[in-house]
Amino acid sequence: MLPYINLGFMRLEPYGFLIVLGTTLGILWLWKKREFAVAPGETIGQFWTLVYVIVFGGIIGGKLGYILVEWSWFTRDPWLVLLDWRSGWVFWFSVLGSIIAGWFYQQWHNRDKKNKRAYLPIADYIVTALPIGHWIGRLACLAQGCCHGRPTDLPWGIVFTHPASSVPDRWLGVALHPTQIYESGAELALACFLFFYLIPGIEKARYRYGTAFFTFLGSYGALRFTIEFFRGDDRGAFLAAALSPSQWVSLFVVGVAAASLYKRGVREENPDGRSIYL
């Protein structure tokens, strides 16, 4: 755990720095791809409005998810949960919040348009930007000591000793699964797959719009479901103690993504006639 770095003239908190860095990296990639992420003729201001809406939706969704999962704690001290914006997030609800916010923005944006922009061509780029930044965000969790794993005898176990970490006292000094690194590495691989393979294929009309969107949801759902078995932090309970809330959500999302890819197909059958408009 590395709660802060003393630079002499200032104290740098790696957790916040890495979160901002990851978010910035994802947004910079979107900026590079803005000719695809927004419709032709739209302004730079409209691009940034879309980014703000999606980020804000993710923030609100993640916090609401945390309140739902930790309802008993929230009812005991609601202001502590609401006012602490440095922790207390549920990633799946952040994703859902961004998806919903983006959809509503799209409906608002199309309200007076003759050519109404479809949702999935934009969503492909938004979800690709997400793992590009989120793999760095998981390294922030490592620096903070949150989202930690269970005890392990494996040689790559990681030991936390700082009392300010989220690790229970009984596990301080004990080798734990580096679940933050597991997820960071898996998301980096997923980001590379989307960035170097699927997105170029969509741009060259080999794959249908929405393929990157549903592939990310299904792939991340599968890896998150698996990694959750190695997590050792408290993530609430829902429906059955054997599975965490994130695992139930992951199962649902994997099912929806798989069904969508199967029903829609992946290969673009009409590359010359496809359109980004409804």
Summary of the structure (lengths in Angstrom):
residues: 278
radius of gyration: 20.0
end to end distance: 49.1
largest distance: 62.8
contacts: 858
relative contact order: 0.12
helix: 62%
strand: 5%
